[in-house]
Amino acid sequence: FLSFGLYLAANSMFSSSLKLPKLGYVSGVVKLDGKPLAGAMVNIAPEKTEMADSRKERVRTSVGVTDETGHFRMMYFPADKIEGVAVGQCHVWVIHLGNKGSDVPPEWTERALQTIHVTAGSQKAPFDINMESKAR
C-alpha cells in the first residue's frame, strides 16, 4: 500500500500537466487540381479559444502536414505526439509554397475562413480538401 501511495505521489509530481480540451480526430487528403499535394500544412483553429475550467490556458490550433500521397492527420501537440482537434466549430486553412510562392487558392487561405464542425472521437468520413489552381 505504501509503495502504491509513493507511486501516485511521484507520478503526479513528474507527469505532464498538459490540460487538453475535448478532442476529435481528423485526417484526410489534400489535392490541388485533382493531384495529391505533398508538403502542405493544414491548420484547424477553434472559433472558441477559452478552455473550460482554466483562466490562463487557451485552446490551440491543430496542424497536420501532408505526405507524398496528400494524406494528413491533425496533431494538437505535435512535439508530444498528441493527435486531435478541439471539438466545435473551427476555421480551416492550408499553406503550401510552390516554385512561385503560395499556390493555395484564395478560398483556402487563412483570410477566407473556411469552417468545419469537429465532433468528439474519430470523424465519420475523411476530411478532404479539393482545391482548384489559382492559375485557371
Disulfide bonds with the S-S distance in Angstrom:
none
